[in-house]
Amino acid sequence: MSKVYWVSSYASVSNPDALAEYSKLAGPAMIANGGKFIARGMPAAVIEAGLMERTVLIEFDSLDIAMTAYKSDAYQAALKALGDQSAVRDIRIISAI
């Protein structure tokens, strides 16, 4: 079983209050489902085509566990708190090498 990393990049945030509420709910939901926060926040530096955007990196023991976390009732409640128009973001789940 290979570890996977959930990478969230925020291109824009139009409702910081909704993002704060999402974060209060999403963090515990990820941890309850086996997620380990590795990094989160604004980049310390950007180079080449890098963008100065909020990024979150979460480690899971497997893709199945990461997907279970995403589908969990607790994380779905966090998504509801964030809403559809509060942030533009990209989420990718990649396997460790």
N, CA, C and O atoms as CSV, one atom per row, in Angstrom:
chain,resi,resn,atom,element,x,y,z
A,1,MET,N,N,0.846,-1.171,0.000
A,1,MET,CA,C,0.000,0.000,0.000
A,1,MET,C,C,0.894,1.238,0.000
A,1,MET,O,O,1.770,1.377,0.854
A,2,SER,N,N,0.676,2.119,-0.944
A,2,SER,CA,C,1.489,3.319,-1.097
A,2,SER,C,C,0.805,4.530,-0.491
A,2,SER,O,O,-0.396,4.731,-0.671
A,3,LYS,N,N,1.569,5.331,0.223
A,3,LYS,CA,C,1.016,6.582,0.751
A,3,LYS,C,C,0.627,7.489,-0.408
A,3,LYS,O,O,1.205,7.423,-1.493
A,4,VAL,N,N,-0.361,8.333,-0.155
A,4,VAL,CA,C,-0.771,9.333,-1.132
A,4,VAL,C,C,-0.781,10.694,-0.461
A,4,VAL,O,O,-0.853,10.805,0.763
A,5,TYR,N,N,-0.709,11.728,-1.292
A,5,TYR,CA,C,-0.696,13.097,-0.812
A,5,TYR,C,C,-1.811,13.879,-1.488
A,5,TYR,O,O,-1.913,13.913,-2.714
A,6,TRP,N,N,-2.637,14.499,-0.673
A,6,TRP,CA,C,-3.744,15.352,-1.110
A,6,TRP,C,C,-3.174,16.755,-1.173
A,6,TRP,O,O,-2.730,17.297,-0.161
A,7,VAL,N,N,-3.184,17.343,-2.356
A,7,VAL,CA,C,-2.635,18.676,-2.565
A,7,VAL,C,C,-3.778,19.598,-2.994
A,7,VAL,O,O,-4.392,19.392,-4.040
A,8,SER,N,N,-4.053,20.601,-2.186
A,8,SER,CA,C,-5.074,21.602,-2.512
A,8,SER,C,C,-4.383,22.927,-2.778
A,8,SER,O,O,-3.594,23.401,-1.960
A,9,SER,N,N,-4.682,23.521,-3.923
A,9,SER,CA,C,-4.155,24.839,-4.264
A,9,SER,C,C,-5.328,25.773,-4.498
A,9,SER,O,O,-6.253,25.453,-5.245
A,10,TYR,N,N,-5.283,26.918,-3.860
A,10,TYR,CA,C,-6.367,27.898,-3.942
A,10,TYR,C,C,-5.985,29.009,-4.915
A,10,TYR,O,O,-5.114,29.823,-4.607
A,11,ALA,N,N,-6.618,29.055,-6.076
A,11,ALA,CA,C,-6.345,30.111,-7.054
A,11,ALA,C,C,-6.908,31.441,-6.575
A,11,ALA,O,O,-6.321,32.494,-6.823
A,12,SER,N,N,-8.049,31.393,-5.887
A,12,SER,CA,C,-8.632,32.616,-5.331
A,12,SER,C,C,-9.597,32.255,-4.211
A,12,SER,O,O,-10.169,31.166,-4.177
A,13,VAL,N,N,-9.757,33.204,-3.300
A,13,VAL,CA,C,-10.715,33.069,-2.204
A,13,VAL,C,C,-11.549,34.346,-2.187
A,13,VAL,O,O,-11.028,35.432,-1.936
A,14,SER,N,N,-12.832,34.210,-2.452
A,14,SER,CA,C,-13.712,35.388,-2.472
A,14,SER,C,C,-14.489,35.561,-1.169
A,14,SER,O,O,-15.062,36.623,-0.924
A,15,ASN,N,N,-14.509,34.521,-0.333
A,15,ASN,CA,C,-15.227,34.596,0.933
A,15,ASN,C,C,-14.345,34.007,2.046
A,15,ASN,O,O,-14.459,32.823,2.363
A,16,PRO,N,N,-13.474,34.825,2.635
A,16,PRO,CA,C,-12.583,34.328,3.679
A,16,PRO,C,C,-13.317,33.754,4.896
A,16,PRO,O,O,-12.811,32.835,5.540
A,17,ASP,N,N,-14.492,34.279,5.217
A,17,ASP,CA,C,-15.255,33.754,6.349
A,17,ASP,C,C,-15.711,32.320,6.084
A,17,ASP,O,O,-15.655,31.474,6.976
A,18,ALA,N,N,-16.159,32.049,4.864
A,18,ALA,CA,C,-16.570,30.689,4.506
A,18,ALA,C,C,-15.364,29.754,4.527
A,18,ALA,O,O,-15.477,28.608,4.960
A,19,LEU,N,N,-14.211,30.235,4.063
A,19,LEU,CA,C,-12.996,29.420,4.093
A,19,LEU,C,C,-12.605,29.097,5.537
A,19,LEU,O,O,-12.199,27.973,5.833
A,20,ALA,N,N,-12.727,30.070,6.429
A,20,ALA,CA,C,-12.413,29.837,7.839
A,20,ALA,C,C,-13.343,28.785,8.441
A,20,ALA,O,O,-12.898,27.919,9.194
A,21,GLU,N,N,-14.631,28.858,8.111
A,21,GLU,CA,C,-15.586,27.870,8.611
A,21,GLU,C,C,-15.283,26.490,8.030
A,21,GLU,O,O,-15.319,25.488,8.744
A,22,TYR,N,N,-14.988,26.445,6.746
A,22,TYR,CA,C,-14.589,25.189,6.098
A,22,TYR,C,C,-13.388,24.593,6.816
A,22,TYR,O,O,-13.380,23.403,7.131
A,23,SER,N,N,-12.371,25.414,7.080
A,23,SER,CA,C,-11.135,24.932,7.715
A,23,SER,C,C,-11.401,24.344,9.095
A,23,SER,O,O,-10.801,23.336,9.466
A,24,LYS,N,N,-12.297,24.968,9.857
A,24,LYS,CA,C,-12.642,24.455,11.188
A,24,LYS,C,C,-13.220,23.051,11.109
A,24,LYS,O,O,-12.988,22.224,11.990
A,25,LEU,N,N,-13.975,22.789,10.046
A,25,LEU,CA,C,-14.624,21.489,9.885
A,25,LEU,C,C,-13.756,20.486,9.127
A,25,LEU,O,O,-13.736,19.301,9.461
A,26,ALA,N,N,-13.045,20.958,8.114
A,26,ALA,CA,C,-12.281,20.063,7.242
A,26,ALA,C,C,-11.082,19.452,7.949
A,26,ALA,O,O,-10.798,18.266,7.779
A,27,GLY,N,N,-10.375,20.253,8.742
A,27,GLY,CA,C,-9.197,19.729,9.441
A,27,GLY,C,C,-9.518,18.513,10.295
A,27,GLY,O,O,-8.901,17.463,10.117
A,28,PRO,N,N,-10.470,18.628,11.219
A,28,PRO,CA,C,-10.835,17.459,12.023
A,28,PRO,C,C,-11.368,16.293,11.188
A,28,PRO,O,O,-11.139,15.133,11.533
A,29,ALA,N,N,-12.074,16.587,10.096
A,29,ALA,CA,C,-12.586,15.513,9.237
A,29,ALA,C,C,-11.444,14.734,8.606
A,29,ALA,O,O,-11.496,13.507,8.527
A,30,MET,N,N,-10.414,15.440,8.156
A,30,MET,CA,C,-9.263,14.771,7.550
A,30,MET,C,C,-8.511,13.937,8.593
A,30,MET,O,O,-8.149,12.790,8.334
A,31,ILE,N,N,-8.282,14.515,9.757
A,31,ILE,CA,C,-7.556,13.813,10.821
A,31,ILE,C,C,-8.337,12.582,11.278
A,31,ILE,O,O,-7.749,11.522,11.494
A,32,ALA,N,N,-9.651,12.712,11.426
A,32,ALA,CA,C,-10.487,11.585,11.852
A,32,ALA,C,C,-10.454,10.443,10.849
A,32,ALA,O,O,-10.707,9.290,11.200
A,33,ASN,N,N,-10.142,10.766,9.603
A,33,ASN,CA,C,-10.089,9.749,8.554
A,33,ASN,C,C,-8.659,9.372,8.190
A,33,ASN,O,O,-8.407,8.875,7.093
A,34,GLY,N,N,-7.726,9.606,9.103
A,34,GLY,CA,C,-6.356,9.137,8.900
A,34,GLY,C,C,-5.424,10.113,8.215
A,34,GLY,O,O,-4.279,9.765,7.927
A,35,GLY,N,N,-5.881,11.327,7.944
A,35,GLY,CA,C,-5.026,12.304,7.289
A,35,GLY,C,C,-4.036,12.923,8.251
A,35,GLY,O,O,-4.336,13.130,9.426
A,36,LYS,N,N,-2.840,13.218,7.735
A,36,LYS,CA,C,-1.801,13.887,8.514
A,36,LYS,C,C,-1.403,15.150,7.752
A,36,LYS,O,O,-0.888,15.073,6.637
A,37,PHE,N,N,-1.644,16.309,8.360
A,37,PHE,CA,C,-1.283,17.560,7.708
A,37,PHE,C,C,0.234,17.696,7.684
A,37,PHE,O,O,0.894,17.636,8.721
A,38,ILE,N,N,0.772,17.880,6.485
A,38,ILE,CA,C,2.214,18.038,6.296
A,38,ILE,C,C,2.553,19.524,6.184
A,38,ILE,O,O,3.533,19.982,6.771
A,39,ALA,N,N,1.757,20.267,5.443
A,39,ALA,CA,C,1.985,21.709,5.261
A,39,ALA,C,C,0.676,22.364,4.866
A,39,ALA,O,O,-0.186,21.745,4.242
A,40,ARG,N,N,0.541,23.651,5.248
A,40,ARG,CA,C,-0.615,24.427,4.799
A,40,ARG,C,C,-0.308,25.898,4.997
A,40,ARG,O,O,0.369,26.294,5.946
A,41,GLY,N,N,-0.820,26.691,4.082
A,41,GLY,CA,C,-0.626,28.128,4.167
A,41,GLY,C,C,-0.114,28.694,2.855
A,41,GLY,O,O,-0.192,28.058,1.803
A,42,MET,N,N,0.406,29.892,2.947
A,42,MET,CA,C,0.969,30.563,1.773
A,42,MET,C,C,2.394,30.065,1.544
A,42,MET,O,O,3.087,29.736,2.506
A,43,PRO,N,N,2.846,30.003,0.286
A,43,PRO,CA,C,4.208,29.546,0.006
A,43,PRO,C,C,5.252,30.437,0.672
A,43,PRO,O,O,5.077,31.652,0.773
A,44,ALA,N,N,6.328,29.823,1.121
A,44,ALA,CA,C,7.456,30.576,1.655
A,44,ALA,C,C,8.181,31.289,0.517
A,44,ALA,O,O,8.776,32.349,0.714
A,45,ALA,N,N,8.125,30.693,-0.681
A,45,ALA,CA,C,8.728,31.282,-1.876
A,45,ALA,C,C,8.057,30.662,-3.090
A,45,ALA,O,O,7.573,29.532,-3.028
A,46,VAL,N,N,8.027,31.394,-4.184
A,46,VAL,CA,C,7.548,30.846,-5.457
A,46,VAL,C,C,8.629,31.089,-6.501
A,46,VAL,O,O,9.265,32.143,-6.517
A,47,ILE,N,N,8.829,30.111,-7.366
A,47,ILE,CA,C,9.837,30.216,-8.418
A,47,ILE,C,C,9.258,29.699,-9.726
A,47,ILE,O,O,8.215,29.046,-9.742
A,48,GLU,N,N,9.928,29.991,-10.790
A,48,GLU,CA,C,9.497,29.625,-12.139
A,48,GLU,C,C,8.060,30.081,-12.354
A,48,GLU,O,O,7.787,31.275,-12.233
A,49,ALA,N,N,7.129,29.182,-12.668
A,49,ALA,CA,C,5.744,29.594,-12.924
A,49,ALA,C,C,4.880,29.465,-11.673
A,49,ALA,O,O,3.654,29.446,-11.773
A,50,GLY,N,N,5.499,29.375,-10.502
A,50,GLY,CA,C,4.768,29.217,-9.253
A,50,GLY,C,C,3.855,30.392,-8.969
A,50,GLY,O,O,4.124,31.518,-9.389
A,51,LEU,N,N,2.788,30.126,-8.264
A,51,LEU,CA,C,1.808,31.145,-7.912
A,51,LEU,C,C,1.778,31.320,-6.401
A,51,LEU,O,O,1.906,30.346,-5.659
A,52,MET,N,N,1.613,32.530,-5.953
A,52,MET,CA,C,1.487,32.822,-4.528
A,52,MET,C,C,0.044,32.540,-4.124
A,52,MET,O,O,-0.787,33.447,-4.073
A,53,GLU,N,N,-0.244,31.266,-3.838
A,53,GLU,CA,C,-1.596,30.861,-3.476
A,53,GLU,C,C,-1.552,29.875,-2.324
A,53,GLU,O,O,-0.609,29.096,-2.185
A,54,ARG,N,N,-2.582,29.923,-1.508
A,54,ARG,CA,C,-2.694,29.005,-0.370
A,54,ARG,C,C,-2.607,27.573,-0.879
A,54,ARG,O,O,-3.230,27.221,-1.881
A,55,THR,N,N,-1.832,26.756,-0.182
A,55,THR,CA,C,-1.648,25.361,-0.551
A,55,THR,C,C,-1.732,24.510,0.710
A,55,THR,O,O,-1.241,24.899,1.769
A,56,VAL,N,N,-2.360,23.348,0.583
A,56,VAL,CA,C,-2.488,22.418,1.701
A,56,VAL,C,C,-1.988,21.054,1.230
A,56,VAL,O,O,-2.329,20.601,0.137
A,57,LEU,N,N,-1.176,20.403,2.067
A,57,LEU,CA,C,-0.638,19.078,1.759
A,57,LEU,C,C,-0.981,18.143,2.909
A,57,LEU,O,O,-0.591,18.378,4.052
A,58,ILE,N,N,-1.726,17.066,2.588
A,58,ILE,CA,C,-2.165,16.096,3.593
A,58,ILE,C,C,-1.713,14.706,3.149
A,58,ILE,O,O,-1.889,14.332,1.990
A,59,GLU,N,N,-1.137,13.953,4.064
A,59,GLU,CA,C,-0.687,12.584,3.782
A,59,GLU,C,C,-1.741,11.585,4.258
A,59,GLU,O,O,-2.300,11.721,5.346
A,60,PHE,N,N,-1.999,10.578,3.418
A,60,PHE,CA,C,-2.871,9.458,3.770
A,60,PHE,C,C,-2.128,8.160,3.494
A,60,PHE,O,O,-1.213,8.129,2.671
A,61,ASP,N,N,-2.514,7.097,4.172
A,61,ASP,CA,C,-1.853,5.807,3.979
A,61,ASP,C,C,-2.209,5.131,2.659
A,61,ASP,O,O,-1.485,4.239,2.215
A,62,SER,N,N,-3.316,5.539,2.019
A,62,SER,CA,C,-3.693,4.943,0.735
A,62,SER,C,C,-4.704,5.843,0.027
A,62,SER,O,O,-5.306,6.729,0.633
A,63,LEU,N,N,-4.870,5.593,-1.261
A,63,LEU,CA,C,-5.874,6.321,-2.035
A,63,LEU,C,C,-7.269,6.033,-1.498
A,63,LEU,O,O,-8.097,6.939,-1.405
A,64,ASP,N,N,-7.534,4.783,-1.145
A,64,ASP,CA,C,-8.861,4.432,-0.609
A,64,ASP,C,C,-9.181,5.238,0.646
A,64,ASP,O,O,-10.309,5.701,0.816
A,65,ILE,N,N,-8.202,5.405,1.518
A,65,ILE,CA,C,-8.423,6.159,2.750
A,65,ILE,C,C,-8.669,7.637,2.430
A,65,ILE,O,O,-9.546,8.264,3.023
A,66,ALA,N,N,-7.900,8.184,1.501
A,66,ALA,CA,C,-8.090,9.590,1.105
A,66,ALA,C,C,-9.479,9.797,0.509
A,66,ALA,O,O,-10.137,10.794,0.806
A,67,MET,N,N,-9.922,8.877,-0.318
A,67,MET,CA,C,-11.237,9.012,-0.937
A,67,MET,C,C,-12.351,8.823,0.094
A,67,MET,O,O,-13.396,9.468,0.004
A,68,THR,N,N,-12.134,7.948,1.066
A,68,THR,CA,C,-13.104,7.789,2.153
A,68,THR,C,C,-13.208,9.089,2.941
A,68,THR,O,O,-14.304,9.496,3.325
A,69,ALA,N,N,-12.075,9.742,3.185
A,69,ALA,CA,C,-12.075,11.032,3.883
A,69,ALA,C,C,-12.878,12.053,3.093
A,69,ALA,O,O,-13.687,12.784,3.665
A,70,TYR,N,N,-12.660,12.109,1.780
A,70,TYR,CA,C,-13.379,13.063,0.943
A,70,TYR,C,C,-14.885,12.818,0.995
A,70,TYR,O,O,-15.669,13.764,1.074
A,71,LYS,N,N,-15.277,11.573,0.951
A,71,LYS,CA,C,-16.699,11.218,0.904
A,71,LYS,C,C,-17.374,11.211,2.278
A,71,LYS,O,O,-18.592,11.062,2.366
A,72,SER,N,N,-16.595,11.370,3.345
A,72,SER,CA,C,-17.158,11.292,4.700
A,72,SER,C,C,-18.193,12.391,4.938
A,72,SER,O,O,-18.138,13.465,4.339
A,73,ASP,N,N,-19.123,12.095,5.815
A,73,ASP,CA,C,-20.149,13.082,6.166
A,73,ASP,C,C,-19.517,14.349,6.738
A,73,ASP,O,O,-19.970,15.457,6.451
A,74,ALA,N,N,-18.480,14.184,7.538
A,74,ALA,CA,C,-17.840,15.344,8.162
A,74,ALA,C,C,-17.188,16.248,7.112
A,74,ALA,O,O,-17.294,17.471,7.205
A,75,TYR,N,N,-16.517,15.665,6.119
A,75,TYR,CA,C,-15.890,16.494,5.094
A,75,TYR,C,C,-16.940,17.102,4.168
A,75,TYR,O,O,-16.779,18.235,3.715
A,76,GLN,N,N,-17.999,16.374,3.884
A,76,GLN,CA,C,-19.065,16.924,3.054
A,76,GLN,C,C,-19.729,18.116,3.751
A,76,GLN,O,O,-20.160,19.057,3.085
A,77,ALA,N,N,-19.815,18.084,5.085
A,77,ALA,CA,C,-20.333,19.235,5.832
A,77,ALA,C,C,-19.387,20.426,5.686
A,77,ALA,O,O,-19.833,21.569,5.584
A,78,ALA,N,N,-18.081,20.155,5.677
A,78,ALA,CA,C,-17.101,21.228,5.475
A,78,ALA,C,C,-17.265,21.844,4.090
A,78,ALA,O,O,-17.216,23.065,3.945
A,79,LEU,N,N,-17.457,21.015,3.080
A,79,LEU,CA,C,-17.668,21.528,1.721
A,79,LEU,C,C,-18.935,22.376,1.640
A,79,LEU,O,O,-18.966,23.394,0.948
A,80,LYS,N,N,-19.965,21.955,2.342
A,80,LYS,CA,C,-21.204,22.735,2.358
A,80,LYS,C,C,-20.956,24.102,2.983
A,80,LYS,O,O,-21.484,25.105,2.503
A,81,ALA,N,N,-20.163,24.153,4.041
A,81,ALA,CA,C,-19.837,25.426,4.692
A,81,ALA,C,C,-19.029,26.321,3.753
A,81,ALA,O,O,-19.195,27.541,3.771
A,82,LEU,N,N,-18.159,25.732,2.935
A,82,LEU,CA,C,-17.363,26.503,1.983
A,82,LEU,C,C,-18.243,27.073,0.884
A,82,LEU,O,O,-18.056,28.214,0.460
A,83,GLY,N,N,-19.198,26.284,0.424
A,83,GLY,CA,C,-20.088,26.743,-0.648
A,83,GLY,C,C,-19.426,26.655,-2.015
A,83,GLY,O,O,-18.234,26.369,-2.126
A,84,ASP,N,N,-20.207,26.903,-3.039
A,84,ASP,CA,C,-19.737,26.766,-4.419
A,84,ASP,C,C,-18.976,27.980,-4.930
A,84,ASP,O,O,-18.173,27.850,-5.854
A,85,GLN,N,N,-19.205,29.150,-4.356
A,85,GLN,CA,C,-18.641,30.377,-4.909
A,85,GLN,C,C,-17.587,31.032,-4.016
A,85,GLN,O,O,-17.138,32.137,-4.321
A,86,SER,N,N,-17.186,30.390,-2.936
A,86,SER,CA,C,-16.289,31.025,-1.970
A,86,SER,C,C,-14.814,30.937,-2.340
A,86,SER,O,O,-14.014,31.778,-1.930
A,87,ALA,N,N,-14.459,29.924,-3.112
A,87,ALA,CA,C,-13.051,29.731,-3.471
A,87,ALA,C,C,-12.950,28.957,-4.779
A,87,ALA,O,O,-13.784,28.108,-5.093
A,88,VAL,N,N,-11.907,29.277,-5.524
A,88,VAL,CA,C,-11.550,28.490,-6.708
A,88,VAL,C,C,-10.312,27.714,-6.312
A,88,VAL,O,O,-9.291,28.300,-5.952
A,89,ARG,N,N,-10.404,26.393,-6.378
A,89,ARG,CA,C,-9.273,25.579,-5.943
A,89,ARG,C,C,-9.138,24.334,-6.781
A,89,ARG,O,O,-10.064,23.906,-7.470
A,90,ASP,N,N,-7.967,23.776,-6.698
A,90,ASP,CA,C,-7.610,22.567,-7.430
A,90,ASP,C,C,-7.159,21.553,-6.394
A,90,ASP,O,O,-6.270,21.838,-5.592
A,91,ILE,N,N,-7.763,20.370,-6.404
A,91,ILE,CA,C,-7.352,19.315,-5.482
A,91,ILE,C,C,-6.840,18.141,-6.308
A,91,ILE,O,O,-7.503,17.664,-7.229
A,92,ARG,N,N,-5.646,17.694,-5.953
A,92,ARG,CA,C,-5.045,16.524,-6.616
A,92,ARG,C,C,-4.585,15.557,-5.551
A,92,ARG,O,O,-4.106,15.965,-4.493
A,93,ILE,N,N,-4.731,14.268,-5.834
A,93,ILE,CA,C,-4.214,13.248,-4.941
A,93,ILE,C,C,-3.154,12.483,-5.726
A,93,ILE,O,O,-3.436,11.890,-6.767
A,94,ILE,N,N,-1.931,12.511,-5.205
A,94,ILE,CA,C,-0.819,11.884,-5.913
A,94,ILE,C,C,-0.191,10.803,-5.043
A,94,ILE,O,O,-0.189,10.907,-3.816
A,95,SER,N,N,0.338,9.774,-5.680
A,95,SER,CA,C,0.980,8.674,-4.979
A,95,SER,C,C,2.432,8.999,-4.655
A,95,SER,O,O,3.123,9.672,-5.418
A,96,ALA,N,N,2.873,8.505,-3.507
A,96,ALA,CA,C,4.284,8.643,-3.134
A,96,ALA,C,C,5.124,7.776,-4.070
A,96,ALA,O,O,4.650,6.783,-4.622
A,97,ILE,N,N,6.364,8.173,-4.229
A,97,ILE,CA,C,7.259,7.367,-5.080
A,97,ILE,C,C,8.114,6.455,-4.238
A,97,ILE,O,O,8.927,5.703,-4.774
